[in-house]
Amino acid sequence: MHFFSVIFLTLSANIDCFILGLSYSIKNIQISLFKNLLIATLTTLGTFISMKAGHFLLKIISIDTANHIGALFMIVIGLMMLSKKSQSDIKLTHQHLSWQETCFLGFTLSLNNIGLCLGASITGLPYISTCLFTFVFSVLFIALAQALRGSSFLIQIQSYTPKIASIIILCLGLYEFIV
């Protein structure tokens, strides 16, 4: 069952990569493959650190208590994301993402994953597969968003992706709380 939890967690945690990628695609700003890989690496590093912190908490409290706390953490994050208004895009003045902006995006996305991955670690999700899928989905979502540059489809779905991510996180937290 952890496999599905890892997939749902990493999909929902990394949907922000798609949203950011769409934001840059709408502005016709290219994110190169190398910069995409750097963003994914920074996001994965944040995921790993968060999961290590969650593992440390397991030494202090019981597994059942930790599982319920982690699940509640994900539920709260999902609810907060659902009630959150969309944030304004980062203002860029050129057509290619700079190194500074690349690092900033990677750091921002890793911070975004901290609470969620801390909770996931407490519920017992495995590090390796969570980090691997975080990396893969981060790269794929940004690449997909970049591939959609200039399409009318891109403008139509952008407003729905934050709500979809919120609902997935909320359902994952509920699932982990019940199981």
Secondary structure, DSSP 8 states (H G I E B T S, - for coil): -HHHHHHHHHHHHHHHHHHHHHHHHHTT-B--HHHHHHHHHHHHHHHHHHHHHHHHHHTTS-HHHHHHHHHHHHHHHHHHHHH----------SSB--HHHHHHHHHHHHHHHHHHHHHHHHTT--HHHHHHHHHHHHHHHHHHHHHTTT-HHHHHHTTTHHHHHHHHHHHHHHHHHH-
